[in-house]
Amino acid sequence: MVPLRKRRVSQVFFLIFLSFVFLQARLGIIQIKQGEYYAYKAAAQETLTVVLEDYPRGKILDRYQRSLTGTWAANRIVIFPALISRKEKRDVAARLILILKIKDQTQKEEISTAFSGAPKYLSCRITKDQAQAVQKANLPGVFVLPVSFRYGEEPLAVQVVGHLGRIQPGESFADLKTGSTKPYALGDWVGRSGLESYYEQELKATRPYRYARIFWDVKGRLLPGLGIQVNTKANSSDQQNIITTLDAGLQQKVEKVARTKLKKGVVVVMEAASGDILALVSRPAYQPQPDKINSSLKAEEKEAFLEKGTALYQPGSVFKVVVAAAGLAEGVVTPDTAFFCRGAKDKPVRCWYEPGHGRITFTQAFAQSCNPAFVQLAQRLGAEKIIDYARRLGLDNQQVIGYPAPIDRRQNLDLIGAPFNLINSSLGQGPVLATPVQITAMINTIANEGIYKPPRLVQEIKPEGKETSRIFKPGPYRQVISPEVARQMKKLLEAVVKEGVGRQAYLSGYGSAGKTGSAQTGEKTPVVHAWFSGYAPRPKPKYVVTVLVEEGKSGGETAAPVFKEIMTALLKE
């Protein structure tokens, strides 16, 4: 009996010890990881606080740390009703309306109701003169303080940045809590798409960065002598900023062109030297401001929320870059190899040029995007070689460094080798799918002497006001085709804009190179997606730009002129 009793005592002691360890661990998490949050909550019980930012949240910035959402600050009227006696409230409200010269009835009602309940700032904008007049009047409980707003009038790269939404009643937000040290509650604003969603845990703040507050005691009486405490830059916070590779200035230029020249489609701008994405524009677009986003949520406008740079499309004749590179690298063709094109009479695939090109060199066939020549080349190469070079050029890699967009499993290069698929695949149709970002990285490989540079969109995640950060390094870079083959490919791409179907993409004074594509989709009512992907300046490429115009006519007629206008704007200092 004694040994049994000792065993039971030991077991009970062990359970108590485990409970103690668990309790210590939990207290450690609360103190270290959630200490700021609970300290703020404790202070909130002793204060009346107005948050001086519409969304306590980290910023999403461009490479020069300029806001992509258009974050801005402006003076607002802040009212602390607790600082005003009941007898004074009506008079103070009337005086404030008079000073601000408010005539709108809705604004008058907002001001009147603000003098009861919790402290708040008024939504109405005020001029510098109005701010000075309010300060001079020295109204009790009324202050002029700077408030930070997340969204400006023209936020940039809206599909990449994403948007916010409130956690609604009945909505499960268990996923937000899983593995998170940050608290969530109904009504909280959370990321619904793009970077706002991908980096929700990093962006979310558990306490505001800007606030104003007054102190009171346990009986709800104001503590005399402490006055109002205003903090427009908290000493520390757990919110982090996302620093992207985008360039707000270049993004703005591309969006300006896209507004008039691109009803539906996408533009990707890549820095040739690094593989960094400098601009990414999807059309149609939407306004992410909470007071405007509902109008874009209508069923017919949901396409505006699609980030198309990482969406799959049939690339059409842009894929001929892969076939050409494989043919040159494997010695199956040279730039001078002769082909014969019979136009509409050719089989198994006719040429877009009905009379036929007749006898042409491979360079001419590439410049004119001659289908029969590429069908013949693909048959000589075989599917295995084409798949190999498509992989080398990154057409099986949907990942973008720092940008964890979902992978679309429909992309499968092995389908090129399935029966009856080789011919259509050689023309970028059939099972061949690629994203505009992948196409841009492919052309950038040619521009960089055959070195593949993985695309990158986020370069750093950095806590506000701190030096420590999480860095997404570029690369690794790798040689995927020989410099000699890359130089031959450059000449082919130059021929497209000098003498071929992409002449409308030629930039005088700079020179340019690239490839057109026209992918036909749909069965009952065929639709053409028009492509042009190329680089400039020709001698030393600075930018690689891919333009995809949905429901266009052809790559040379529809996408090439847009490429020219965008590239001209980018190169203009």
C-alpha angles and dihedrals in degrees: 000000000000095000090047091051090049091050091052092048089050091050092049090047090050092051091049089049092051090049090051092050091049091049092050091049091050091049089049091054091048093049099041107029102024100027095108092050095051092042088055092047090051091050090047090062090059098043145050105232136191115196108223096207129066094224120023093216143119120269129252107221141181124240091279091049094254115147116259092195091053096247110196140167131222139167117267135179109257118197127198105190091189089068092058125074119234092248093053100046098083092045093047091049091051092048092049092051089050094049092048091044091228114183101161110100094214091055091047090054091049091054094046094050091046089071091071131057126011122359115267145161122249118246096220117103119239132204126233090256092051091050091052091047092053092048091048091050089058093206114190113257092005120112139169109226136163115257124195119224122197099210128055126194094271113030114187133232090007097178092050094046093041129199142269133244137179122255101250130213110270092023117123113232097170090120090061091054096045109105092350126128090196123091123237130195138175111284095029117136112241136173113271101181144000122011090338088065101033091054100032093130093051096043099045116099119208091204133021123270093211125038147142123214146170126209130236137176131247090274093056095255120139114250108239121232098021096089120180120331115211121191116179094169116034115212093239140357137171094234115111133204123232111221109198131193091242120117109221092204094053092040089055092051093050093047090051091057093041093054091065104024106035119054094166127010144054142275125203122191117193130186104238095211096055112016089241116148107237099179136009120183126180122188136242095040135191139215111252096198108118092234091054105033096080091068089058093049092074112121094248092053101047090104086072089072094058117108097213101185090082096034121108122251136162103261097209116196093351083081088066085082087071094047092046093048091049092048094050095042094049093046093241091126140012126205087263099048109129126235132177123223122196095184115212091006094059120111146243085009125018123220122250086234101075099200089053130236093252116203109003138162121243090254090056092045090055093046091050093039090233109192100200092054092054093045088055092047092049091051090052092048099043128215096279094063094045091051090049094054093042087058092046090054092052101255091134095050115085094167119115115195110255094000110094098193113165116272115242108222093201089085106095119154091188088074088073086073095052117109116285093004102098099081097048090041092055087062094048094256134105112041095352112115130169139166122240088243090055091049090050091051090048093054089044088057089059091047089052098055094263098314113135113218114192113232116254128195105167121047104174146008109206132179113237111269095358133110099218115092146161109245127202104207120210120248151333090224118205138185106243101165128022120267089242093056090045090053090051090049090051090057090050091051090048090052090057092063097034101049108352142073094297099062091123088066094061116120114206113217093021107043122218142205136199150119134266126218136187115191117189115211134176129046112225095034109022116216125196122218107203120211138190122171121175150123143243152237091039100216095047113013115221102170134026113203129189120193122190116184112192116215092014132143105241139329094254096045102037112021102032095064090050089050090052093050093047095045091048090053092048095050094046107096 
